Amino acid sequence: MSQLLVMQDITKTFPGVKALDGVGIEVAEGEIHAICGENGAGKSTLMNILSGVYPHGTYTGSVVFEGKECEFRTIKDSEHRGIVIIHQELALISYLTIAENVFLGNEVVTHGVIDWDQAELRAGELLKRVGLNKSPSGYVRDLSVGEQQLVEIAKALSKKVKLLILDEPTAALNELESTNLLSLLLQLKKEGITCVLISHKLKEIELVADKITILRDGATIETLDKAVDGVSQDRIIRGMVGRDIFDVYPKRVSNPGEMMLEVKNWNVFDPQIEDRQILFDMHLTVRRGEVLGLAGLMGAGRTEFAMSLFGRSFGKRVQGDVWKEGKRIDVSTVPKAIAHGIAYATEDRKGSGLILIDTIQNNITLANLRSMSKNGVLDEDVEHLSAEDKRVLLGIKCPNVYQKVVNLSGGNQQKVVLGKWIQISPDVLILDEPTRGIDVGAKYEIYSIINRLAAEGKSIILISSEMPELLGMADRIAVVNQGRIVGEFDRKDATQEGIMHCIMNSMGGTRP
């Protein structure tokens, strides 16, 4: 196969950080080429250069596509050559139709006027090609995340894509949606479309990638050819982190203490549809020093439970009792929940967990400014020392705590989220998908932090869509389905098969 893309000696610098240092990559026509590396290794930065997000002149080095050197100054420039990038945060407009999204910025025009009939006809053909059985006139807001990913790919195909770049395409998908998406990539490969895949899910890379380029600390470490090198997950990890990781989940001696939190008869209704109940008589307990996992399929109600418990951040007509250390407590508002030692680290760190344009220091101290103030005036020295303490404690990689959070890698952003809630010294810490979209090395560091908090006597509620993560970290796993607790497993008895059987067996009935 001929080389479709050659990037040579790419160097890119941000204020205080050299993101890429002489990186090179070659992608052959018609292959699926994966790019792996820890958060901050430079994967997304390299692809943003290729796609014109970072324009020519803001970096050094050369980009050669189809044998011609390119100087992309906008995303449109790269798209005109057939290079399309799909970012982890989908670029769809929920209140437009599928057809309108597919041809957004690339409208179907006849005599200077948008031809909506032709647009819907062509959109229907593209949806059929990607395997999405939806009407082009339907609205994007009514689609699942997995279906929205397929709309993004249909949108790329409408631009006559030659090189499709996918940045963490399965990060927010369930197992079935991920499988379907990977099958589509293999089908696109048969059709001659070249794909570059950025993913932290090494099993998926091992399954579909022909070649794997590994980046570490902004430099190219090596490119592995699956047909020649016999690539394994352990081999990829060694290249990514520079060492072997024998235990993905750090060891911890489990010794839960007395009852910390008990939630009884928890019922929650949809905030938009008044008579639609989301959670039904949920009963959950967690002990001091215990990691309780919440397992379930996407939409099972785990996040809704966590948010409704944390000051009724989700839902209406919230009913039920919360007991902490044997006393009934009021968690009807976020300040009240925090005052009772309950903290919630959201799954959406960029959207609602952090102020991206603000500094690490201001993000970490945001939930606990009262303790750093005297007579209503913030003591900036105390604030700085507190933020610096959390930076060291959590191993946040940055020049200083005055750096803006937007410039951190995903793993370090997640540590800032944890730092914000550790700052209030909670007794109960709810972690919603704490390792989503971060690499294996950063995951290990997050797991170590969770274990340390549990050893200090904190009660951890861990929500995760990755079953191995729950099995490796939780002392006990509660299974949630259709807004109910449908089963519970001790660590020694929990298996993926057992949990899935529990979920499937609970699907026979319907909600009242």
C-alpha positions as CSV (number, residue, x, y, z in Angstrom):
1,M,0.0,0.0,0.0
2,S,1.2,3.5,-0.8
3,Q,1.6,6.1,1.9
4,L,-1.4,8.4,2.0
5,L,-0.1,10.6,4.8
6,V,3.4,11.5,6.0
7,M,3.9,13.9,8.9
8,Q,7.5,14.7,9.6
9,D,9.3,16.5,12.5
10,I,6.2,18.1,13.8
11,T,6.9,20.4,16.8
12,K,4.2,22.4,18.6
13,T,4.6,24.6,21.7
14,F,1.9,26.1,24.0
15,P,2.8,28.6,26.7
16,G,5.1,26.8,29.1
17,V,4.6,23.4,27.4
18,K,6.2,21.6,24.4
19,A,3.3,19.4,23.3
20,L,5.0,17.8,20.3
21,D,8.8,17.5,19.8
22,G,9.8,16.3,16.3
23,V,6.9,13.8,15.9
24,G,6.5,11.8,12.8
25,I,3.9,9.4,11.5
26,E,3.2,7.6,8.2
27,V,-0.3,6.3,7.3
28,A,-0.8,3.9,4.4
29,E,-3.8,4.1,2.1
30,G,-6.7,1.9,3.1
31,E,-5.5,1.0,6.7
32,I,-6.8,1.6,10.2
33,H,-3.9,3.3,12.0
34,A,-4.2,3.8,15.7
35,I,-2.4,6.4,17.8
36,C,-1.8,5.5,21.4
37,G,-0.3,7.4,24.3
38,E,-0.9,8.6,27.8
39,N,-2.9,11.8,28.3
40,G,-0.7,14.7,27.3
41,A,1.4,12.6,25.0
42,G,0.3,14.8,22.0
43,K,-2.2,12.6,20.2
44,S,-5.0,15.1,19.8
45,T,-2.6,17.9,19.2
46,L,-1.1,16.1,16.3
47,M,-4.5,15.4,14.7
48,N,-5.6,19.0,15.3
49,I,-2.6,20.1,13.2
50,L,-3.5,17.6,10.5
51,S,-7.1,18.8,10.4
52,G,-6.3,22.5,10.4
53,V,-7.6,23.2,13.9
54,Y,-4.0,24.5,14.6
55,P,-3.2,26.3,11.4
56,H,0.0,26.2,9.4
57,G,2.5,28.6,10.9
58,T,1.7,27.8,14.6
59,Y,3.9,24.7,14.4
60,T,7.0,23.5,12.6
61,G,7.4,20.4,10.4
62,S,5.8,19.1,7.2
63,V,2.4,17.5,6.4
64,V,2.4,15.6,3.1
65,F,-1.0,14.2,1.9
66,E,-1.4,12.2,-1.3
67,G,2.2,13.2,-2.2
68,K,1.7,16.9,-1.9
69,E,2.9,19.1,1.0
70,C,-0.1,20.8,2.7
71,E,-0.4,24.1,4.6
72,F,-3.9,23.9,6.1
73,R,-4.9,27.2,7.7
74,T,-8.5,26.2,8.5
75,I,-10.6,23.1,9.0
76,K,-12.2,23.8,5.6
77,D,-8.8,23.5,3.9
78,S,-8.3,20.0,5.2
79,E,-11.8,18.9,4.4
80,H,-11.5,20.1,0.8
81,R,-8.6,17.5,0.6
82,G,-10.8,14.8,2.1
83,I,-9.5,14.9,5.7
84,V,-12.3,14.9,8.3
85,I,-11.9,14.8,12.1
86,I,-14.6,13.7,14.5
87,H,-13.8,15.0,18.0
88,Q,-14.6,13.3,21.3
89,E,-17.1,16.1,22.0
90,L,-19.6,15.7,19.1
91,A,-20.2,18.8,17.0
92,L,-23.9,18.3,16.3
93,I,-26.8,20.8,16.9
94,S,-29.4,18.9,18.9
95,Y,-32.4,21.1,17.7
96,L,-31.7,20.6,14.0
97,T,-32.7,17.5,12.1
98,I,-30.4,14.7,11.2
99,A,-30.3,15.9,7.5
100,E,-29.6,19.5,8.5
101,N,-26.6,18.3,10.7
102,V,-25.2,15.9,8.0
103,F,-25.0,18.8,5.5
104,L,-24.3,21.6,8.0
105,G,-21.7,23.9,6.3
106,N,-21.8,21.6,3.2
107,E,-25.4,22.3,2.2
108,V,-27.0,20.7,-0.9
109,V,-27.7,23.7,-3.2
110,T,-29.6,24.1,-6.4
111,H,-29.4,27.5,-8.2
112,G,-28.1,29.1,-5.0
113,V,-31.0,27.8,-2.8
114,I,-30.8,24.9,-0.3
115,D,-32.6,21.9,-1.8
116,W,-34.1,20.2,1.3
117,D,-35.8,17.4,-0.6
118,Q,-32.4,16.4,-2.2
119,A,-30.7,16.9,1.2
120,E,-33.0,14.5,2.9
121,L,-32.8,12.0,0.1
122,R,-28.9,12.0,0.2
123,A,-28.9,12.0,4.0
124,G,-31.1,8.9,3.9
125,E,-28.6,7.1,1.7
126,L,-25.7,8.0,4.0
127,L,-27.6,6.9,7.1
128,K,-28.3,3.5,5.4
129,R,-24.6,3.3,4.6
130,V,-23.6,3.8,8.3
131,G,-26.3,1.4,9.5
132,L,-28.5,4.0,11.2
133,N,-32.2,3.2,10.8
134,K,-33.6,6.7,11.5
135,S,-35.5,9.2,9.5
136,P,-33.4,12.1,8.1
137,S,-36.1,14.5,9.3
138,G,-35.8,13.3,12.9
139,Y,-34.1,15.5,15.4
140,V,-30.6,14.8,16.8
141,R,-31.8,15.5,20.3
142,D,-33.8,12.2,20.2
143,L,-30.8,10.1,19.3
144,S,-28.5,8.1,21.7
145,V,-24.8,9.0,21.9
146,G,-24.0,6.0,19.8
147,E,-26.5,7.1,17.1
148,Q,-25.1,10.6,17.2
149,Q,-21.6,9.1,16.5
150,L,-23.1,7.5,13.3
151,V,-24.5,10.8,12.2
152,E,-21.0,12.3,12.6
153,I,-19.6,9.6,10.4
154,A,-22.4,10.1,7.8
155,K,-21.5,13.8,7.9
156,A,-17.9,13.0,7.2
157,L,-18.9,10.7,4.3
158,S,-21.0,13.5,2.8
159,K,-17.7,15.4,2.4
160,K,-16.1,12.6,0.3
161,V,-13.7,11.7,3.1
162,K,-10.5,10.0,2.2
163,L,-8.9,10.1,5.7
164,L,-11.3,9.8,8.7
165,I,-9.8,10.8,12.1
166,L,-11.8,9.6,15.2
167,D,-10.8,10.9,18.6
168,E,-12.0,8.6,21.4
169,P,-15.1,7.5,19.4
170,T,-16.3,4.9,21.9
171,A,-15.5,6.8,25.1
172,A,-19.2,7.4,25.9
173,L,-20.7,4.3,24.2
174,N,-21.9,1.1,25.7
175,E,-20.5,-2.2,24.7
176,L,-23.0,-2.9,21.9
177,E,-22.7,0.6,20.4
178,S,-18.9,0.3,20.5
179,T,-19.0,-3.1,18.7
180,N,-21.3,-1.7,16.0
181,L,-19.0,1.4,15.5
182,L,-15.9,-0.8,15.2
183,S,-17.6,-3.0,12.7
184,L,-18.5,0.1,10.6
185,L,-14.8,1.2,10.7
186,L,-13.9,-2.2,9.3
187,Q,-16.5,-1.8,6.6
188,L,-15.3,1.6,5.7
189,K,-11.8,0.1,5.4
190,K,-13.1,-2.4,2.8
191,E,-14.6,0.6,0.9
192,G,-11.1,2.2,0.7
193,I,-11.4,4.8,3.4
194,T,-8.4,5.2,5.6
195,C,-9.0,5.8,9.3
196,V,-6.8,7.2,12.1
197,L,-8.1,6.0,15.5
198,I,-7.2,7.6,18.8
199,S,-8.4,5.5,21.7
200,H,-7.5,4.5,25.3
201,K,-9.4,1.2,24.9
202,L,-6.5,-1.1,24.0
203,K,-8.8,-4.1,23.4
204,E,-10.5,-2.2,20.6
205,I,-7.2,-1.1,19.1
206,E,-5.9,-4.7,19.2
207,L,-9.1,-5.8,17.4
208,V,-9.3,-3.3,14.4
209,A,-5.9,-1.5,13.9
210,D,-3.4,-2.5,11.3
211,K,-0.7,-0.3,12.7
212,I,-0.2,1.4,16.0
213,T,1.9,4.5,16.5
214,I,2.8,5.2,20.2
215,L,3.5,8.7,21.5
216,R,5.1,9.5,24.8
217,D,5.8,13.0,26.2
218,G,5.3,14.6,22.8
219,A,7.6,12.3,20.9
220,T,7.2,9.3,18.7
221,I,8.3,6.1,20.4
222,E,7.6,3.5,17.8
223,T,5.1,2.2,15.2
224,L,4.0,-1.4,15.5
225,D,2.7,-3.4,12.6
226,K,0.2,-6.0,13.8
227,A,0.9,-8.3,10.9
228,V,4.6,-8.3,11.8
229,D,5.0,-7.6,15.5
230,G,2.1,-9.7,17.0
231,V,0.9,-6.8,19.1
232,S,-0.6,-7.3,22.6
233,Q,-2.1,-4.9,25.1
234,D,0.9,-5.4,27.4
235,R,3.2,-4.5,24.5
236,I,1.3,-1.3,23.8
237,I,1.2,-0.3,27.5
238,R,5.0,-0.8,27.8
239,G,5.5,1.6,24.9
240,M,3.0,4.2,26.3
241,V,4.3,4.4,29.8
242,G,7.9,3.2,29.4
243,R,7.5,0.3,31.8
244,D,5.4,-2.8,32.4
245,I,2.2,-2.4,34.4
246,F,1.6,-5.9,35.9
247,D,-1.3,-4.9,38.1
248,V,-3.9,-2.7,36.3
249,Y,-5.7,-2.2,39.6
250,P,-3.5,-1.4,42.6
251,K,-3.8,-3.8,45.6
252,R,-5.8,-2.6,48.7
253,V,-6.7,-4.4,51.9
254,S,-10.5,-4.1,52.2
255,N,-11.7,-3.5,55.8
256,P,-15.1,-1.6,55.7
257,G,-16.1,-0.2,59.1
258,E,-19.4,0.9,60.5
259,M,-22.4,2.1,58.4
260,M,-21.7,5.6,56.9
261,L,-24.6,6.2,54.5
262,E,-28.0,4.6,53.9
263,V,-30.5,5.8,51.3
264,K,-34.0,4.4,51.7
265,N,-37.0,4.4,49.4
266,W,-35.5,6.8,46.9
267,N,-37.9,7.9,44.2
268,V,-37.2,10.5,41.5
269,F,-39.3,11.8,38.6
270,D,-38.2,13.2,35.3
271,P,-37.5,17.0,35.5
272,Q,-39.1,17.5,32.0
273,I,-41.9,14.9,31.9
274,E,-43.9,15.3,35.1
275,D,-45.5,11.9,35.4
276,R,-42.5,9.9,34.2
277,Q,-40.7,8.2,37.1
278,I,-37.0,7.6,36.8
279,L,-36.0,5.9,40.0
280,F,-38.1,3.5,42.0
281,D,-37.7,2.8,45.8
282,M,-33.9,2.5,45.6
283,H,-32.2,1.3,48.8
284,L,-28.4,1.6,49.0
285,T,-25.9,1.4,51.8
286,V,-22.1,2.1,52.0
287,R,-19.8,1.7,54.9
288,R,-16.8,3.7,56.1
289,G,-13.7,2.8,54.1
290,E,-15.8,0.9,51.5
291,V,-15.7,1.2,47.7
292,L,-19.3,0.5,46.5
293,G,-19.6,0.0,42.7
294,L,-22.7,0.8,40.7
295,A,-23.0,-1.3,37.6
296,G,-25.6,-1.0,34.9
297,L,-26.2,-0.3,31.2
298,M,-26.3,3.3,29.9
299,G,-29.5,4.9,31.0
300,A,-30.0,2.5,33.9
301,G,-30.4,5.4,36.4
302,R,-26.9,5.4,38.1
303,T,-26.1,9.0,37.3
304,E,-29.6,10.1,38.0
305,F,-29.4,8.6,41.4
306,A,-26.0,10.2,42.2
307,M,-27.1,13.7,41.0
308,S,-30.5,13.5,42.8
309,L,-28.7,12.5,46.0
310,F,-26.3,15.4,45.7
311,G,-28.6,18.2,46.5
312,R,-31.3,17.2,44.1
313,S,-29.1,18.3,41.1
314,F,-31.4,16.1,39.0
315,G,-35.0,15.3,39.0
316,K,-38.3,16.5,40.5
317,R,-40.6,15.2,43.3
318,V,-37.5,13.6,44.9
319,Q,-38.7,11.4,47.8
320,G,-36.8,9.2,50.2
321,D,-34.7,9.2,53.4
322,V,-30.9,9.7,53.7
323,W,-29.2,8.5,56.9
324,K,-25.6,9.3,57.8
325,E,-23.9,7.7,60.7
326,G,-27.2,6.7,62.1
327,K,-28.8,10.2,61.8
328,R,-31.3,11.3,59.2
329,I,-29.9,14.2,57.2
330,D,-31.3,16.8,54.8
331,V,-29.6,16.8,51.3
332,S,-32.3,18.8,49.5
333,T,-29.8,21.4,48.2
334,V,-26.1,21.2,47.1
335,P,-24.8,23.3,50.0
336,K,-26.7,21.1,52.5
337,A,-25.3,17.9,50.9
338,I,-21.8,19.4,51.0
339,A,-22.3,20.5,54.6
340,H,-23.2,16.9,55.5
341,G,-19.9,15.6,53.9
342,I,-21.3,14.4,50.6
343,A,-19.4,15.2,47.3
344,Y,-20.2,14.3,43.7
345,A,-17.6,14.3,40.9
346,T,-19.5,14.5,37.7
347,E,-18.9,12.3,34.6
348,D,-18.9,15.5,32.5
349,R,-15.7,17.1,33.7
350,K,-15.5,19.6,30.9
351,G,-19.1,20.6,30.8
352,S,-20.0,20.8,34.5
353,G,-17.1,19.7,36.5
354,L,-14.6,22.4,35.7
355,I,-14.3,26.0,34.7
356,L,-11.9,25.3,31.8
357,I,-10.8,28.9,31.2
358,D,-9.9,29.4,34.9
359,T,-6.8,28.3,36.7
360,I,-6.1,25.0,38.5
361,Q,-6.0,26.9,41.8
362,N,-9.4,28.5,41.4
363,N,-11.0,25.2,40.3
364,I,-9.6,23.3,43.2
365,T,-10.6,25.8,45.9
366,L,-14.0,26.7,44.3
367,A,-16.1,24.4,46.6
368,N,-14.5,25.5,49.8
369,L,-13.8,29.2,49.6
370,R,-15.5,29.8,53.0
371,S,-12.8,28.0,54.9
372,M,-10.1,30.2,53.3
373,S,-11.9,33.4,54.0
374,K,-12.0,35.7,57.0
375,N,-14.8,38.2,57.5
376,G,-15.9,37.4,53.9
377,V,-12.5,38.2,52.4
378,L,-10.5,35.5,50.7
379,D,-7.0,34.9,52.0
380,E,-5.1,34.3,48.7
381,D,-2.1,33.0,50.4
382,V,-4.1,30.3,52.2
383,E,-5.9,29.5,48.9
384,H,-2.6,29.1,47.1
385,L,-1.1,26.8,49.7
386,S,-4.2,24.7,49.7
387,A,-4.2,24.3,45.9
388,E,-0.5,23.6,45.9
389,D,-1.0,20.9,48.5
390,K,-3.6,19.2,46.3
391,R,-1.4,19.5,43.3
392,V,1.4,17.6,45.1
393,L,-0.9,15.1,46.7
394,L,-2.6,14.1,43.5
395,G,0.4,14.4,41.2
396,I,-1.1,17.0,38.8
397,K,1.4,17.6,36.1
398,C,1.6,21.3,35.4
399,P,4.2,24.2,35.7
400,N,2.2,25.7,38.5
401,V,-1.4,26.0,39.9
402,Y,-1.9,29.3,37.9
403,Q,-2.1,27.3,34.7
404,K,-5.5,27.2,33.0
405,V,-7.3,23.9,33.2
406,V,-8.1,23.9,29.5
407,N,-4.4,23.3,28.8
408,L,-4.2,20.1,30.9
409,S,-4.5,16.6,29.6
410,G,-7.7,14.7,30.4
411,G,-6.1,12.7,33.2
412,N,-4.8,15.8,34.9
413,Q,-8.2,17.6,34.5
414,Q,-9.8,14.6,36.3
415,K,-7.3,15.0,39.1
416,V,-8.3,18.7,39.4
417,V,-12.0,17.5,39.7
418,L,-10.9,15.1,42.5
419,G,-8.8,17.8,44.1
420,K,-11.9,20.2,44.3
421,W,-13.9,17.6,46.2
422,I,-11.1,16.3,48.4
423,Q,-10.6,19.9,49.4
424,I,-13.9,19.8,51.4
425,S,-12.8,16.6,53.2
426,P,-16.0,14.6,52.4
427,D,-17.1,11.5,54.2
428,V,-18.9,10.2,51.1
429,L,-17.4,10.8,47.6
430,I,-19.5,9.8,44.6
431,L,-17.3,9.3,41.5
432,D,-19.2,9.1,38.2
433,E,-17.1,7.6,35.4
434,P,-13.8,9.0,37.0
435,T,-11.5,7.4,34.4
436,R,-13.6,8.0,31.2
437,G,-11.3,9.1,28.3
438,I,-8.0,8.9,30.2
439,D,-5.1,6.6,29.5
440,V,-4.0,3.4,31.4
441,G,-1.2,5.2,33.3
442,A,-3.5,8.0,34.5
443,K,-6.2,5.4,35.4
444,Y,-3.7,3.7,37.7
445,E,-3.0,7.0,39.4
446,I,-6.8,7.6,39.9
447,Y,-7.2,4.1,41.2
448,S,-4.4,4.7,43.7
449,I,-6.1,7.9,44.9
450,I,-9.4,6.1,45.4
451,N,-7.6,3.4,47.4
452,R,-5.9,6.0,49.5
453,L,-9.2,7.8,50.3
454,A,-10.8,4.5,51.2
455,A,-7.9,3.6,53.5
456,E,-8.5,7.0,55.2
457,G,-12.0,5.9,56.0
458,K,-13.8,7.7,53.2
459,S,-16.8,6.0,51.7
460,I,-16.6,5.8,47.9
461,I,-19.5,5.2,45.5
462,L,-17.9,4.4,42.1
463,I,-20.1,4.5,38.9
464,S,-18.4,3.0,35.9
465,S,-19.5,1.6,32.5
466,E,-16.3,-0.5,32.4
467,M,-17.1,-3.8,34.1
468,P,-13.4,-4.8,34.7
469,E,-12.9,-1.5,36.6
470,L,-15.8,-2.3,39.0
471,L,-14.5,-5.8,39.5
472,G,-11.0,-4.6,40.1
473,M,-11.8,-1.7,42.5
474,A,-15.1,-2.3,44.3
475,D,-15.6,-4.1,47.6
476,R,-19.2,-4.6,46.7
477,I,-21.2,-4.0,43.5
478,A,-24.9,-2.9,43.4
479,V,-26.6,-3.5,40.0
480,V,-28.9,-0.9,38.7
481,N,-31.4,-1.4,35.9
482,Q,-34.5,0.6,34.8
483,G,-34.2,2.8,37.9
484,R,-34.1,0.0,40.4
485,I,-31.4,-1.9,42.4
486,V,-31.8,-5.4,40.9
487,G,-28.9,-7.2,42.6
488,E,-25.9,-7.0,44.7
489,F,-22.5,-8.9,44.7
490,D,-19.7,-9.1,47.1
491,R,-16.3,-8.7,45.5
492,K,-15.4,-12.4,45.8
493,D,-18.7,-13.5,44.1
494,A,-18.8,-10.8,41.4
495,T,-18.2,-11.8,37.7
496,Q,-19.1,-10.0,34.4
497,E,-21.3,-12.9,33.5
498,G,-23.2,-12.8,36.8
499,I,-23.8,-9.0,36.6
500,M,-25.0,-9.2,33.0
501,H,-27.3,-12.1,33.9
502,C,-28.7,-10.0,36.8
503,I,-29.4,-7.1,34.4
504,M,-31.0,-9.3,31.7
505,N,-33.2,-11.2,34.2
506,S,-34.5,-7.9,35.5
507,M,-35.7,-6.8,32.1
508,G,-38.8,-9.0,31.9
509,G,-41.2,-6.6,33.5
510,T,-42.0,-3.0,32.7
511,R,-42.0,0.0,34.8
512,P,-45.3,0.8,36.6
